[in-house]
Amino acid sequence: MSSHLQQQARFALPVRAGGAVLRMGRDRGWGWGGERERNRGRGFTLIELLVVIAIIAMLLSLLLPALGKARQSARTLVCLSNVRQLEVAHTLYADTFKGAFVDAGLAHGGPPNLESVKGSWIHTLKPYYGATPIVRSPVDKSEAWASSQGGLDPGYTLDEFTRLLEAGKSVPLTKLARWTSYGLNDWLTRSTNPGLDPREPFDNLSKIESPSTTVHFLQMTQKQTASAPYAKSDHVHSAEWSDGPPNSAPAIASTQIDLAAHGGKVNTWNGLANYGYLDGHAATLRFRDVYADYDHNRFFPPVAR
């Protein structure tokens, strides 16, 4: 046998040892070929894969609630910023008009008239924003918004109404959709105040004893019903909230305001929502923090403390 053939045989010759094949490789030296081949193609076993899936599922179960809470907190803060900006714009308005407050104008008990709609704060505050006013809360999913804005109402949006007015066209006022997530405390308006106190209207800063404890802007209810059509309005009537049986104030108030917009149970004292104050600040508070009864609340200026 030539030296060349002997060299090939030496490198190719298999040696059997107990059923396994021991091979001599040119660069790898001696090794158990069968075991090497088995290990080379080995992946996850079914049990290992199930363990990994279980660990991932456990991590997700821990993380998802935290992510949900973080998302909810972020929406609350965005809404709070919206309310704060409304109050800042209103402060500028009041400074311009010697302490006078903006007025409400979107009716809830009947068809509005054109002048009242044009006089709503949603129009009169526009020049004082310094930017496009944000009047929709990120948690507001009301069906009373126009269909073009994610709701179900066939009525006009605020922008559509404004364009029609500017074009000199007539506007059917009974066909208005929801325009805002926010509304006014009616005690602080000229046209919609309760008329229960001889000192009314409380429509000027000079008439307010404690601006820092008097609620001004709040979140309007998202539900529009025939008996309580406040979802399309721009103000509430807090004087009515104590008209029912004891402890019924939260349920009555919920027909007008989004009492639990940011947490807590609906129709309860623990409902959590955002409120703006006449001194310009805004806060996220429980309903029990802003209202107890007719004589103890932060809406009626003479008792707001």
N, C-alpha and C positions, 0 to 999 in steps of 0.2 A: 504494500500500500504506500502510495506516495506520501510525502510529508504534508502536502496540501490537504489530501483526503483525511489523513490522520487528525489534522487540526480541526476540520469540520466535524468529525465524529466525536472528538473530545468535547466540543461545545454543545452538541446536539444530543448526546447520549443521556436518556432518562434513567433514573435509578429508582426502583420501587422500594418503598419502605412501609410495610403495614398497610398497603392499599393506597397510600398517598404517593404522589410522584414528586421526587426531588430532582429539580432541574438546575443545571449550571448555566447561568446567563453570562453573556459576554461582558456586561458592565455591572451586573447586580450580584454576582457571586452565587453561592448555594442558597436555595430557599425552597420552602414547601409550596409548590405551584398550585395545588388544589386549594389550600387555605388562602393563598394570595388572591386567587380568582374569586373565591366566595366573598372575601372582605371588600374587594374592589367594587362590587355592585350592591353593597348593603346600604339601605335607607332607613327611615323611621319605621318602627313597628307600629301596629295598630294601637297598642296600649300607650306608647309614647305620644302618638298623635292625639289621642283622646285626652291625655294629661295636659298637653299644650293648649288644646281647645278649652278645657275646663279652667285653666289659669287665665286665659284671655277673657272668658265669660265672667269670671270673678272680678277681674280688674274693671271690666266695663260696668258691672253692677255697682261698683264703688264710685266710678268716675261720672256716670251719666247723671245721677241726682245732683252732684256738685256742679256739673256743667249747666243743668237746668236752672239751678238757683242763681248761678252767675249770670245766665242770660236774662232771668227775671229781674235781677238787681240792676243790670245794665238798662233794661227798658224803663224801670222806675226812675233811674237817674236822668235818662233822656227826657222823659215826661216832666220831671221836676225842673229840668233846665228850661223846657218850654214855658212852664208856669212862671218861672223866674223872669224870663224874657218879656212875658206879658206885663209883669209888674214893673219892670224897668221902663218899658215903653209908656206905661201909664203914668209913671213918675214924671217923665218928660212932658207928657200931655198936661198933667196937672200944673206943672211949673209954667207952662205956656198960658194956661187959662186960669191963673190966679187960684189954684187949688181945686178947681172944679173937676168932677169925676166924669168918666165916659158913661154912656147910657146904654140900656138894653133896647132891643127893637124887634127881635124875632119872636112872634107870638106863639103861644102853645094852646090857647083856648078857642081860637077862631082864625079866620084869614087875616093876615097882616095888611097894613096899608103901606104904600110905597115910601112915604116919608119916614115912617118908623123903621123900616128895613134899612133905608139909607143912613139912618141915624144910629144903627147898632154899632157897638164898640168894634165889631169885626171890620167895619169900614173906617171908622174915625181914628183907630189906632194905627192904621197902615203907615201914615207918614212918619211915625215915631219909632219904627222898628230898626231902620237902617239896613234892612234886608227883607227878603220875602218872609212874611210872618208864618210861623209854624203853629198851626192851630189844630193839628191832629196828633193825638197821643199814640205812641207805638203799640199800646195795648188795646186801642180802639178798633174793634171788629164789628161795629154796629151795622146792621142791615139797612139802616136809614140813610147811609151814604149812597150817593148816586151809583148806578151800575158801572159807570166808567171809572169809579174810584173803589171798586171792590165790594160795593153794597148791592142792594136789590131795588132801591128806589128809582123810579123813572123821572124824578124831578130834576130841576136845574142845579148845577154846582155853583159855588160862589163865583168862579171865574166866568162861567157862562152867563150868569145873571149880570155881572159887571159889564161884560161886553155888550149885552143887549141894551143896558142903560146908556152906555157911552154911544151906541149907535142910534139912540133916540127911539128905540122900539118898545112897544108895550110888553110887559112881562106878567104872565098869569101867576099871581102871588100864591095861589093855592098849590102850585107845582114846584115847590122848593124842596131840595133834598137836605140832608144834614150838612151843615157847614163847618161845625167846630166840635171838638171834644170838650171844650171849656166854656164856662159860663160865669155870670156875675151873681154875687149875693144881692138879692133884690132890695134889701134895706139900704143899699148904697146907690140906688138908681133914682132917677127923677120920674120916669114914666111907668115903672112897675113896682114902686114901693108899696108896702102893705097898707098904709094909711091908718095904722093903729095907734100911732103916737103923735101928739101935737107938735113935736119937734121935727117931724119929717118935712121934707126929705133930707136924709143924711148924704147929700150929694157934693159936699165940699170938705176938704181936709180940715178946715177951721171948725167943723162941727163934730170932729172925731176926737174923743178923749184919749184913746189908746190905739194908734195906728198899728203898732207892732203886735197887737192881740186881736185885731179885727180882720176876719177872713174877707177877702175880696174876690179872687178867682178860685174856681173849683172845677171838678170834673163832672160833666153832665152824664146822665144815665144813657146807656146804649140801647135801651129797649123803648120802642115807640108803640104805644098802645092807644086805643080810642079813649080810655078813661084817664090816661096819664101821658099825653103827647109831648113829653119834654125832650125827647131825643133830638128834635129839630129846633129847639129853643136856644136862647143864649143867656138864660137866667133861671134862677130857682125861686121858690117861695118858702123860705125856712120857717116863717111864722106859722105855717100849717103843720109842721112836723110833730107838734105836741097835741094835736086835736083828737087823737085816738086814745084808746085805753092805755094804762101804764105799760111802759116798756115797748110800746109800738112805734116809737119815733124812728128807729132804724129802718123798719119796714116801710114806713111812709116816706122817709127821706130817700129810700132806694128807688122810688118811682120818679125821682127828680135828679138825683146825683148818682154817679158811679161810686158808690160807697166803699166797695171792696175791689177797686180797680187794680190794686197792687198787693193783694193778699187778704187774709182773714176770711171769715164766712160772710156770705151775702146776707143782708137783712139783719145783721147783728151789730152790737156795739164794738166788736173787734175788727170790723172792716177797715182796710188800710187804703188810703188815697192821698193824693197830693193837693195841698192848699196854698194859695198865695195870699200874702198880707199887704195891707196898705203902706207899710213902711218899705216895701220892696222885696222882702225875703219870702222864701217858699219852704215848705216842710212836708215830709211824708208822715202822716199821723193817723191814729185810730179814730174812729168816729166819736168814741167816748171822750177823746181829748178836745174835741171842738164843739160837742153838743151834749147837754144833759136834759134840759127842758127849756121852756120859753124864757125863764128868768135866769138861766145859767147856760150860756153858750157864747160862741165867738162870732156870731153873725149879727145880732142886735147890738149896735154900737154902744148904747148906754150901759150894757152889762158885760160887754166883751172884756174879759180879763185873762 
